[in-house]
Amino acid sequence: MDDQHKILVAELEKLIIGGGAHATLEDALNDIPAKYRGIKPHNLPYSIWQLAEHIRIAQWDMLEFSKDGNHQSPKWPDDYWPKESEPKDDAAWDNTIEQIHADRTEFLALLKNEDIYKPIPHGTGQNILREALQIADHNAYHTSEIILLRRLLGIWE
């Protein structure tokens, strides 16, 4: 891997993990009291739980698409959003957060070990680079929504 490629991969990793000038997904999801996870303030369409679960599902789909030619994506948009507004219990919440981290770690390994420019064989022109940018963009977008919900609920400093 040449130096420019290493720099690009390192920058993509930073972009996916987040931080720098913005709060990370971990910051946004950290220490949310259970009683606030399912609230949809001010008639907004989603709760914090639904946004976190949506991030998990979409990121998992992008990871699986990137590595498995037999992967079948969920039906858009219905299967990318949970129907229930809150997790059934703390274990469901914890599992969602853990899965987001595990899938992100696995995708970052792909990013570091695969040819990021090579078209994904079963795709329609996508490559690991595109999927990395999509994960970063998607997660950042919904991270900001979670922070906004937390502000509306009075649980963001």
Accessible surface in RSA format (square Angstrom, percent):
REM  Atomic radii and reference values for relative SASA: ProtOr
REM  Chains: A
REM  Algorithm: Lee & Richards
REM  Probe-radius: 1.40
REM  Slices: 20
REM RES _ NUM      All-atoms   Total-Side   Main-Chain    Non-polar    All polar
REM                ABS   REL    ABS   REL    ABS   REL    ABS   REL    ABS   REL
RES MET A   1   120.14  62.2  46.27  30.6  73.87 175.9  58.08  49.4  62.07  82.2
RES ASP A   2    95.45  66.9  79.73  79.4  15.72  37.2  46.85 110.3  48.60  48.5
RES ASP A   3   103.98  72.8  99.71  99.2   4.27  10.1  29.41  69.2  74.57  74.4
RES GLN A   4   145.56  81.4 139.21 101.7   6.35  15.1  44.68  95.1 100.88  76.5
RES HIS A   5    31.75  17.4  28.22  19.6   3.53   9.0  21.57  22.2  10.18  11.8
RES LYS A   6   110.27  53.8 105.07  64.5   5.20  12.4  56.51  50.9  53.76  57.3
RES ILE A   7   107.91  61.4 104.66  78.0   3.25   7.8 107.82  77.6   0.09   0.2
RES LEU A   8    57.79  32.2  54.80  39.2   2.99   7.5  57.62  40.5   0.17   0.5
RES VAL A   9     7.68   5.1   7.68   6.9   0.00   0.0   7.68   6.7   0.00   0.0
RES ALA A  10    41.65  38.3  38.58  59.5   3.07   7.0  40.52  57.1   1.14   3.0
RES GLU A  11    87.22  50.1  83.43  63.1   3.79   9.0  34.87  67.5  52.34  42.7
RES LEU A  12     6.60   3.7   6.31   4.5   0.29   0.7   6.53   4.6   0.07   0.2
RES GLU A  13    40.18  23.1  40.18  30.4   0.00   0.0   6.06  11.7  34.12  27.9
RES LYS A  14   127.67  62.3 121.41  74.5   6.27  14.9  83.27  75.0  44.40  47.3
RES LEU A  15    98.84  55.0  84.82  60.7  14.03  35.3  90.00  63.2   8.84  23.8
RES ILE A  16     8.49   4.8   0.35   0.3   8.14  19.6   0.35   0.3   8.14  22.1
RES ILE A  17    66.39  37.8  64.76  48.2   1.63   3.9  64.76  46.6   1.63   4.4
RES GLY A  18    34.55  42.6   0.00   N/A  34.55  42.6  20.67  56.7  13.88  31.1
RES GLY A  19    22.73  28.0   0.00   N/A  22.73  28.0  11.50  31.6  11.23  25.1
RES GLY A  20    91.10 112.3   0.00   N/A  91.10 112.3  46.74 128.3  44.36  99.3
RES ALA A  21    97.33  89.5  52.91  81.6  44.42 101.0  65.38  92.1  31.95  84.6
RES HIS A  22   144.69  79.1 130.59  90.8  14.10  36.1  94.09  97.0  50.61  58.9
RES ALA A  23    36.28  33.4  13.17  20.3  23.11  52.6  18.87  26.6  17.41  46.1
RES THR A  24    25.54  18.2  24.57  24.9   0.98   2.3  23.36  31.4   2.18   3.3
RES LEU A  25    10.38   5.8   7.65   5.5   2.73   6.9   7.65   5.4   2.73   7.3
RES GLU A  26    53.76  30.9  48.19  36.5   5.57  13.3  49.08  94.9   4.68   3.8
RES ASP A  27    69.79  48.9  60.47  60.2   9.31  22.0  14.88  35.0  54.91  54.8
RES ALA A  28     0.00   0.0   0.00   0.0   0.00   0.0   0.00   0.0   0.00   0.0
RES LEU A  29    11.70   6.5   5.92   4.2   5.78  14.5   6.12   4.3   5.57  15.0
RES ASN A  30    86.49  59.6  78.30  75.7   8.19  19.7  15.76  37.9  70.73  68.4
RES ASP A  31   117.16  82.1  89.17  88.7  27.99  66.2  39.43  92.8  77.73  77.5
RES ILE A  32     5.38   3.1   0.00   0.0   5.38  13.0   0.33   0.2   5.05  13.7
RES PRO A  33    56.52  41.2  45.08  41.1  11.44  41.6  56.28  46.5   0.24   1.5
RES ALA A  34    54.90  50.5  41.76  64.4  13.14  29.9  42.01  59.2  12.89  34.1
RES LYS A  35   152.77  74.5 126.12  77.4  26.66  63.5  85.33  76.8  67.44  71.8
RES TYR A  36    48.46  22.6  48.46  27.6   0.00   0.0  16.69  12.5  31.76  39.2
RES ARG A  37    27.94  11.7  27.94  14.2   0.00   0.0   0.56   0.8  27.38  16.6
RES GLY A  38    13.15  16.2   0.00   N/A  13.15  16.2   4.05  11.1   9.10  20.4
RES ILE A  39    69.12  39.3  64.26  47.9   4.86  11.7  69.12  49.8   0.00   0.0
RES LYS A  40    88.46  43.2  68.31  41.9  20.15  48.0  28.59  25.7  59.87  63.8
RES PRO A  41    12.83   9.3   6.20   5.7   6.63  24.1  12.83  10.6   0.00   0.0
RES HIS A  42   134.51  73.5  99.63  69.3  34.88  89.2  74.64  76.9  59.87  69.7
RES ASN A  43   152.42 105.1 118.59 114.6  33.83  81.4  33.56  80.8 118.85 114.9
RES LEU A  44    58.84  32.8  55.15  39.5   3.69   9.3  55.22  38.8   3.62   9.7
RES PRO A  45    88.97  64.8  71.30  65.0  17.67  64.2  81.73  67.5   7.24  45.0
RES TYR A  46    71.25  33.3  70.33  40.0   0.92   2.4  36.37  27.3  34.88  43.0
RES SER A  47     0.00   0.0   0.00   0.0   0.00   0.0   0.00   0.0   0.00   0.0
RES ILE A  48     0.00   0.0   0.00   0.0   0.00   0.0   0.00   0.0   0.00   0.0
RES TRP A  49    12.07   4.8  12.07   5.8   0.00   0.0  12.07   6.4   0.00   0.0
RES GLN A  50     9.47   5.3   9.47   6.9   0.00   0.0   0.00   0.0   9.47   7.2
RES LEU A  51     2.35   1.3   2.35   1.7   0.00   0.0   2.35   1.7   0.00   0.0
RES ALA A  52     0.00   0.0   0.00   0.0   0.00   0.0   0.00   0.0   0.00   0.0
RES GLU A  53    20.15  11.6  20.15  15.2   0.00   0.0   0.78   1.5  19.37  15.8
RES HIS A  54     3.74   2.0   3.74   2.6   0.00   0.0   0.83   0.9   2.91   3.4
RES ILE A  55     0.00   0.0   0.00   0.0   0.00   0.0   0.00   0.0   0.00   0.0
RES ARG A  56    50.17  21.1  50.00  25.5   0.17   0.4   2.17   3.0  48.00  29.1
RES ILE A  57    19.00  10.8  18.96  14.1   0.04   0.1  19.00  13.7   0.00   0.0
RES ALA A  58     6.03   5.5   5.79   8.9   0.24   0.6   5.79   8.2   0.24   0.6
RES GLN A  59     0.28   0.2   0.28   0.2   0.00   0.0   0.10   0.2   0.18   0.1
RES TRP A  60    82.63  33.2  82.63  40.0   0.00   0.0  65.06  34.7  17.57  28.5
RES ASP A  61    14.12   9.9  14.12  14.1   0.00   0.0   0.11   0.3  14.01  14.0
RES MET A  62    12.58   6.5  11.84   7.8   0.74   1.8  12.58  10.7   0.00   0.0
RES LEU A  63     0.49   0.3   0.49   0.3   0.00   0.0   0.49   0.3   0.00   0.0
RES GLU A  64    29.41  16.9  29.41  22.3   0.00   0.0   3.54   6.8  25.87  21.1
RES PHE A  65    37.87  18.9  37.87  23.5   0.00   0.0  37.87  23.0   0.00   0.0
RES SER A  66    11.40   9.6   0.00   0.0  11.40  26.3   0.00   0.0  11.40  16.0
RES LYS A  67    91.53  44.7  54.20  33.3  37.33  88.9  35.59  32.0  55.94  59.6
RES ASP A  68    50.24  35.2  47.06  46.8   3.17   7.5  12.24  28.8  37.99  37.9
RES GLY A  69    47.84  59.0   0.00   N/A  47.84  59.0  17.00  46.7  30.84  69.1
RES ASN A  70   130.19  89.8 113.62 109.8  16.58  39.9  28.50  68.6 101.69  98.3
RES HIS A  71    31.57  17.3  10.37   7.2  21.20  54.2   6.34   6.5  25.22  29.4
RES GLN A  72   150.72  84.3 134.43  98.2  16.29  38.8  56.65 120.6  94.07  71.3
RES SER A  73    61.08  51.6  36.30  48.4  24.79  57.1  22.30  47.5  38.78  54.3
RES PRO A  74    30.88  22.5  13.29  12.1  17.59  63.9  23.96  19.8   6.91  43.0
RES LYS A  75   133.57  65.2 122.16  75.0  11.41  27.2  88.52  79.7  45.05  48.0
RES TRP A  76   163.28  65.5 143.43  69.4  19.85  46.6 118.40  63.1  44.88  72.8
RES PRO A  77    63.72  46.4  63.34  57.7   0.39   1.4  63.41  52.4   0.31   1.9
RES ASP A  78    67.05  47.0  59.94  59.7   7.11  16.8  17.58  41.4  49.47  49.3
RES ASP A  79    73.98  51.8  60.02  59.7  13.96  33.0  17.31  40.7  56.67  56.5
RES TYR A  80    19.23   9.0  19.23  10.9   0.00   0.0   9.03   6.8  10.20  12.6
RES TRP A  81    42.53  17.1  37.06  17.9   5.48  12.9  31.78  16.9  10.75  17.4
RES PRO A  82    16.37  11.9   3.29   3.0  13.07  47.5  12.68  10.5   3.69  22.9
RES LYS A  83   158.85  77.5 130.00  79.8  28.85  68.7 122.35 110.1  36.50  38.9
RES GLU A  84    94.09  54.0  84.40  63.9   9.69  23.1  49.66  96.1  44.42  36.3
RES SER A  85    37.35  31.6  32.18  42.9   5.17  11.9   7.82  16.7  29.53  41.4
RES GLU A  86    99.90  57.4  97.30  73.6   2.59   6.2  19.60  37.9  80.29  65.6
RES PRO A  87    16.53  12.0   6.36   5.8  10.17  37.0   6.78   5.6   9.75  60.6
RES LYS A  88   184.25  89.9 142.83  87.6  41.42  98.6  95.41  85.9  88.85  94.6
RES ASP A  89    69.21  48.5  56.57  56.3  12.64  29.9  39.72  93.5  29.49  29.4
RES ASP A  90    83.59  58.6  79.58  79.2   4.01   9.5  27.50  64.7  56.09  55.9
RES ALA A  91    69.42  63.8  57.66  89.0  11.76  26.8  63.40  89.3   6.02  15.9
RES ALA A  92    21.97  20.2  12.68  19.6   9.30  21.1  20.55  28.9   1.42   3.8
RES TRP A  93    11.49   4.6  11.49   5.6   0.00   0.0   1.05   0.6  10.44  16.9
RES ASP A  94    69.79  48.9  68.09  67.8   1.70   4.0  15.73  37.0  54.06  53.9
RES ASN A  95    86.06  59.3  83.85  81.0   2.21   5.3  17.05  41.0  69.01  66.7
RES THR A  96     2.98   2.1   2.98   3.0   0.00   0.0   0.00   0.0   2.98   4.5
RES ILE A  97    29.41  16.7  29.41  21.9   0.00   0.0  29.41  21.2   0.00   0.0
RES GLU A  98   111.65  64.1 106.73  80.7   4.91  11.7  44.03  85.2  67.62  55.2
RES GLN A  99    60.63  33.9  59.46  43.5   1.17   2.8   8.96  19.1  51.67  39.2
RES ILE A 100     1.67   0.9   1.50   1.1   0.17   0.4   1.67   1.2   0.00   0.0
RES HIS A 101    57.99  31.7  57.59  40.0   0.39   1.0  43.46  44.8  14.52  16.9
RES ALA A 102    54.38  50.0  41.40  63.9  12.97  29.5  49.82  70.2   4.56  12.1
RES ASP A 103     6.11   4.3   6.11   6.1   0.00   0.0   0.00   0.0   6.11   6.1
RES ARG A 104    27.85  11.7  27.26  13.9   0.59   1.4   1.65   2.3  26.19  15.9
RES THR A 105    91.10  64.8  88.91  90.1   2.20   5.2  64.64  86.8  26.46  40.0
RES GLU A 106    69.46  39.9  64.09  48.5   5.37  12.8  31.31  60.6  38.15  31.1
RES PHE A 107     0.79   0.4   0.79   0.5   0.00   0.0   0.79   0.5   0.00   0.0
RES LEU A 108    14.99   8.3  14.98  10.7   0.01   0.0  14.98  10.5   0.01   0.0
RES ALA A 109    45.97  42.3  41.18  63.6   4.79  10.9  45.28  63.8   0.69   1.8
RES LEU A 110    26.16  14.6  24.23  17.3   1.93   4.9  25.58  18.0   0.58   1.6
RES LEU A 111     0.20   0.1   0.00   0.0   0.20   0.5   0.00   0.0   0.20   0.5
RES LYS A 112    90.41  44.1  82.94  50.9   7.47  17.8  42.41  38.2  47.99  51.1
RES ASN A 113   116.11  80.1  81.52  78.8  34.58  83.3  28.00  67.4  88.11  85.2
RES GLU A 114    86.89  49.9  77.34  58.5   9.55  22.7  12.16  23.5  74.74  61.0
RES ASP A 115    82.66  57.9  64.30  64.0  18.35  43.4  33.40  78.6  49.26  49.1
RES ILE A 116     0.00   0.0   0.00   0.0   0.00   0.0   0.00   0.0   0.00   0.0
RES TYR A 117   113.69  53.1 101.84  57.9  11.85  30.8  85.91  64.6  27.77  34.2
RES LYS A 118   122.76  59.9 114.83  70.5   7.94  18.9  65.40  58.9  57.36  61.1
RES PRO A 119    81.78  59.6  78.79  71.8   2.99  10.9  78.80  65.1   2.97  18.5
RES ILE A 120     8.26   4.7   4.25   3.2   4.00   9.6   5.66   4.1   2.59   7.0
RES PRO A 121   118.78  86.6  79.69  72.6  39.09 142.1  90.64  74.8  28.14 174.9
RES HIS A 122    71.24  38.9  36.13  25.1  35.11  89.8  43.09  44.4  28.15  32.8
RES GLY A 123    22.07  27.2   0.00   N/A  22.07  27.2   2.19   6.0  19.88  44.5
RES THR A 124   129.48  92.1  91.97  93.2  37.51  89.4  85.55 114.9  43.93  66.4
RES GLY A 125    56.60  69.8   0.00   N/A  56.60  69.8  31.02  85.1  25.57  57.3
RES GLN A 126    34.49  19.3  33.47  24.5   1.02   2.4   4.49   9.6  30.01  22.8
RES ASN A 127    29.39  20.3  29.39  28.4   0.00   0.0   0.00   0.0  29.39  28.4
RES ILE A 128     8.08   4.6   8.08   6.0   0.00   0.0   8.08   5.8   0.00   0.0
RES LEU A 129    37.97  21.1  37.97  27.2   0.00   0.0  37.97  26.7   0.00   0.0
RES ARG A 130   110.08  46.2 107.19  54.6   2.89   6.9  42.49  58.1  67.58  41.0
RES GLU A 131     4.05   2.3   4.05   3.1   0.00   0.0   0.00   0.0   4.05   3.3
RES ALA A 132     0.08   0.1   0.00   0.0   0.08   0.2   0.00   0.0   0.08   0.2
RES LEU A 133    82.16  45.8  79.46  56.8   2.70   6.8  79.75  56.0   2.41   6.5
RES GLN A 134    66.56  37.2  60.51  44.2   6.05  14.4  27.50  58.5  39.06  29.6
RES ILE A 135     0.99   0.6   0.99   0.7   0.00   0.0   0.99   0.7   0.00   0.0
RES ALA A 136     5.20   4.8   2.17   3.4   3.03   6.9   2.96   4.2   2.24   5.9
RES ASP A 137   104.30  73.1  97.11  96.7   7.19  17.0  25.00  58.8  79.30  79.1
RES HIS A 138    36.50  19.9  33.37  23.2   3.13   8.0  33.99  35.0   2.51   2.9
RES ASN A 139     9.30   6.4   9.24   8.9   0.06   0.1   6.98  16.8   2.31   2.2
RES ALA A 140    61.56  56.6  49.34  76.1  12.22  27.8  55.51  78.2   6.05  16.0
RES TYR A 141   133.05  62.1 125.14  71.2   7.91  20.6  91.71  68.9  41.34  51.0
RES HIS A 142    13.54   7.4  13.54   9.4   0.00   0.0   7.86   8.1   5.68   6.6
RES THR A 143     9.29   6.6   9.29   9.4   0.00   0.0   7.16   9.6   2.13   3.2
RES SER A 144    64.11  54.2  56.71  75.7   7.40  17.1  44.41  94.6  19.70  27.6
RES GLU A 145    48.90  28.1  47.00  35.6   1.90   4.5  21.53  41.6  27.37  22.3
RES ILE A 146     0.00   0.0   0.00   0.0   0.00   0.0   0.00   0.0   0.00   0.0
RES ILE A 147    25.17  14.3  25.17  18.8   0.00   0.0  25.17  18.1   0.00   0.0
RES LEU A 148    94.07  52.4  92.25  66.0   1.82   4.6  93.83  65.9   0.24   0.6
RES LEU A 149     5.29   2.9   5.29   3.8   0.00   0.0   5.29   3.7   0.00   0.0
RES ARG A 150    16.83   7.1  16.83   8.6   0.00   0.0   0.00   0.0  16.83  10.2
RES ARG A 151   149.00  62.6 129.63  66.1  19.37  46.1  37.63  51.4 111.37  67.5
RES LEU A 152    73.29  40.8  46.22  33.1  27.06  68.0  49.72  34.9  23.57  63.4
RES LEU A 153    30.30  16.9  11.38   8.1  18.93  47.6  16.35  11.5  13.95  37.5
RES GLY A 154    65.52  80.8   0.00   N/A  65.52  80.8  34.07  93.5  31.45  70.4
RES ILE A 155    29.74  16.9  16.86  12.6  12.87  31.0  26.03  18.7   3.70  10.1
RES TRP A 156    61.01  24.5  37.00  17.9  24.00  56.4  33.93  18.1  27.07  43.9
RES GLU A 157   204.19 117.2 144.05 109.0  60.13 143.2  89.98 174.0 114.21  93.2
END  Absolute sums over single chains surface
CHAIN  1 A     8898.7       7248.1       1650.6       4854.3       4044.4
END  Absolute sums over all chains
TOTAL          8898.7       7248.1       1650.6       4854.3       4044.4
